[in-house]
Amino acid sequence: MIHLIRSRATKQQMEEMCQTLGAYIKLAVDVRRGVVAGGGELHADCEQLLLEDGSRQEDLWGADWNPRAQQVTFEALINIRPGQGNRSMVILDATIRERVAHIVRSLLGDM
């Protein structure tokens, strides 16, 4: 199940987002709005939910969250954006990585 998270996720939301993959949650993060969509099988599904909610494509980045380790990883197909200088599945810009990590930890961390 994919959830749109605007404020601290509930335990139930975390459990539902973990149902698909178990050990981790695929995410799309809007670095401008500070919103996360998480859950499901593909980062693109999360990305689509955020686009439908009014996010701009250039503000969306893919990541994964491991709730047990409280760790963010920054690799997703949706991150390949040559037009924005990101030619890799990994978020190359340290500032964007820091912003993604901050948003994810503040909304999903310590659950």
C-alpha angles and dihedrals in degrees: 000000000000119000130192105224118200098155134020110320118243123234089251092053090050092050092048093048090051094052095086102050103011104208099046144015126232112226144187113203127200102212093191098049098032093232130137132203112198141176135044130084102286136046086219091064090055090045091053092053091053092047090052088051092056104269120145117238093233090059096053124096132174125234142151128235123208104197095191094054093031087229133146122207122193106213124116138132090241088066093069100106115149090175089062094042096257108120094165138073085238119078101249100187110088092207092055091046090052092049092049091048092048093050094045094048093047093051102033107018129114096020 
